[in-house]
Amino acid sequence: MHELNRRAAFGVFLGASALPLAGAGVAAASPEPSPEDLIHLRRTFALAAQARQAGGAPYGALVADAAGNVVAEHGNTSSVDGGDPTDHAEMVTVRSAWRALGGGDEQAGMKSATLYASTEPCTMCAGGAFWSGIGRVVYGMSNRRLFQFTGDDPAHAAYALPCRDILLHGYRPVTVIGPLLEDEAAQAHQGYWH
């Protein structure tokens, strides 16, 4: 673990060009989302609201293929779908998309696909997106903004680690765009956590 921290600090100190020397990829950032990105992102906000209405936590996700077709979508209903704590909206959606777009060694379909998430993916979901082969991640509300809702209540504990930091240490590039439309994304969380 100490070696990983030293490599991460080394990469930050020297810039992204040093990261391949440290054995890590680059989580690329694109400051300008497309109009299609915003449409898909707003759909995740609706999925988050639906999940909340169904008794789940207010999170939604979808995966779109390279042509922009929605391949899979899901709201976070892990607490109502049998209680599996790993069934976050992003994880369920990525698993469904992976099955639809094909697996195998290349995972070409996933490499050109985008995960859209109403809220910045947590550590588990960022890792799941990486291992699925996803090429892009676009999210609405940041984890920092989420903590304004959840506070430091242990019942609502989460990681404060940005998804870029997770994806930055992978061995292939993943484009990360977000936060976007945070005020819209936050609406599903209003009054939920307290």
C-alpha positions in Angstrom: 0.0 0.0 0.0 2.8 2.4 0.8 4.3 1.7 -2.6 1.0 2.6 -4.3 0.8 5.9 -2.4 4.4 6.8 -3.3 3.7 6.0 -7.0 0.6 8.2 -6.9 2.4 11.1 -5.4 5.2 10.6 -7.9 2.7 10.8 -10.8 1.1 13.9 -9.4 4.5 15.6 -8.8 5.8 14.8 -12.3 2.5 15.0 -14.2 0.5 12.5 -16.2 3.4 11.7 -18.4 5.2 10.0 -15.5 2.2 7.7 -14.8 2.9 5.0 -17.3 6.4 4.6 -15.7 4.6 4.0 -12.5 2.4 1.3 -14.1 -0.8 3.2 -14.2 -3.1 4.6 -16.9 -4.7 7.9 -17.2 -8.2 8.9 -16.4 -8.7 11.5 -19.1 -11.0 14.4 -18.4 -13.1 16.1 -21.1 -14.5 19.4 -20.0 -17.2 19.7 -22.6 -20.1 17.2 -22.5 -22.1 16.6 -25.6 -25.8 17.4 -25.8 -26.4 13.6 -25.8 -24.4 13.3 -22.6 -26.7 15.8 -20.9 -29.9 14.0 -22.2 -28.6 10.6 -20.8 -27.5 12.2 -17.6 -30.9 13.7 -17.0 -32.4 10.2 -17.6 -30.3 9.0 -14.7 -31.8 11.7 -12.5 -35.3 10.4 -13.3 -34.1 6.8 -12.5 -32.8 8.1 -9.2 -36.2 9.7 -8.4 -37.9 6.4 -9.3 -35.6 4.4 -7.1 -36.4 6.7 -4.2 -40.1 6.3 -4.8 -39.7 2.5 -4.8 -38.0 2.6 -1.5 -34.4 2.6 -2.6 -31.6 5.1 -2.3 -31.8 8.0 -4.9 -29.3 6.8 -7.5 -29.7 6.0 -11.1 -27.4 4.8 -13.9 -27.4 3.8 -17.5 -25.0 2.6 -20.1 -25.1 3.8 -23.7 -23.2 2.2 -26.6 -21.0 4.1 -29.1 -24.1 5.1 -31.1 -25.8 6.5 -28.0 -28.3 3.8 -27.7 -29.2 2.9 -24.1 -28.2 -0.7 -23.5 -29.1 -0.9 -19.8 -30.5 1.3 -17.0 -31.3 0.8 -13.4 -32.1 2.7 -10.2 -30.5 1.8 -6.9 -33.0 -0.5 -5.3 -30.5 -2.8 -3.5 -32.5 -2.4 -0.2 -35.7 -3.5 -1.9 -34.3 -6.1 -4.3 -33.2 -8.5 -1.5 -30.7 -6.4 0.3 -27.5 -7.0 -1.6 -25.3 -4.0 -0.7 -23.3 -4.4 -3.9 -26.3 -3.9 -6.1 -25.7 -0.2 -6.6 -27.4 1.3 -9.7 -24.0 1.5 -11.5 -23.0 -2.1 -10.8 -26.4 -3.6 -11.9 -26.3 -1.4 -15.0 -22.7 -2.2 -15.9 -23.3 -6.0 -15.5 -26.4 -5.9 -17.8 -24.5 -3.8 -20.4 -21.5 -6.1 -20.3 -23.8 -9.1 -21.0 -25.6 -7.2 -23.9 -22.4 -5.8 -25.5 -20.4 -8.9 -25.2 -17.6 -10.0 -23.0 -14.4 -11.8 -24.0 -10.9 -10.6 -23.9 -11.4 -7.4 -26.0 -14.7 -6.1 -24.6 -14.8 -3.8 -27.6 -18.4 -2.9 -27.0 -17.8 -1.7 -23.5 -14.6 0.2 -24.5 -16.7 2.4 -26.7 -19.6 2.6 -24.2 -20.4 5.3 -21.6 -21.6 4.8 -18.0 -23.9 7.7 -17.0 -24.5 8.0 -13.2 -26.7 10.5 -11.4 -24.1 10.8 -8.6 -20.3 10.3 -8.9 -19.6 6.5 -8.8 -18.3 5.2 -5.4 -15.1 3.3 -5.1 -16.8 0.0 -5.8 -18.7 1.2 -8.8 -15.7 3.0 -10.3 -13.8 -0.3 -10.0 -16.6 -2.3 -11.5 -16.8 0.1 -14.4 -13.1 -0.2 -14.9 -13.1 -4.0 -14.9 -16.1 -4.1 -17.3 -14.0 -2.3 -19.9 -16.1 0.8 -20.0 -14.5 3.7 -21.9 -16.2 6.7 -20.4 -17.9 7.8 -17.2 -20.2 10.8 -17.0 -21.7 11.8 -13.7 -24.0 14.4 -12.2 -23.5 15.2 -8.5 -20.1 14.9 -7.0 -19.3 12.9 -3.9 -18.4 16.2 -2.2 -21.9 17.5 -2.8 -23.4 14.2 -1.7 -21.7 14.6 1.7 -23.6 17.8 2.2 -26.7 15.6 2.3 -25.4 12.5 4.1 -23.1 14.3 6.6 -20.8 12.2 8.8 -23.6 9.8 10.0 -22.1 6.3 10.2 -25.4 4.8 8.9 -24.7 6.7 5.6 -20.9 6.1 5.4 -19.3 6.3 2.1 -15.9 6.8 0.5 -14.9 10.4 -0.1 -12.5 9.3 -2.9 -13.2 10.8 -6.3 -13.8 8.3 -9.0 -11.1 9.9 -11.1 -8.6 8.8 -8.4 -9.7 5.2 -8.7 -9.7 5.2 -12.5 -6.4 7.1 -12.7 -4.6 4.1 -11.2 -6.0 1.6 -13.7 -3.9 0.2 -16.6 -5.9 1.7 -19.4 -7.4 5.2 -20.0 -11.0 6.0 -19.0 -12.5 9.4 -19.8 -14.3 10.9 -16.8 -16.6 13.9 -17.2 -18.3 15.5 -14.2 -19.7 16.8 -12.1 -22.4 18.1 -14.3 -25.9 19.6 -13.6 -25.3 19.1 -9.9 -28.4 21.1 -8.8 -30.6 18.9 -10.9 -28.9 15.8 -9.7 -29.3 16.9 -6.1 -33.1 17.1 -6.3 -33.6 13.4 -5.8 -31.6 13.7 -2.5 -33.5 16.6 -1.0 -35.0 15.4 2.3 -33.9 11.8 1.8 -30.9 11.5 4.2 -32.3 13.3 7.2 
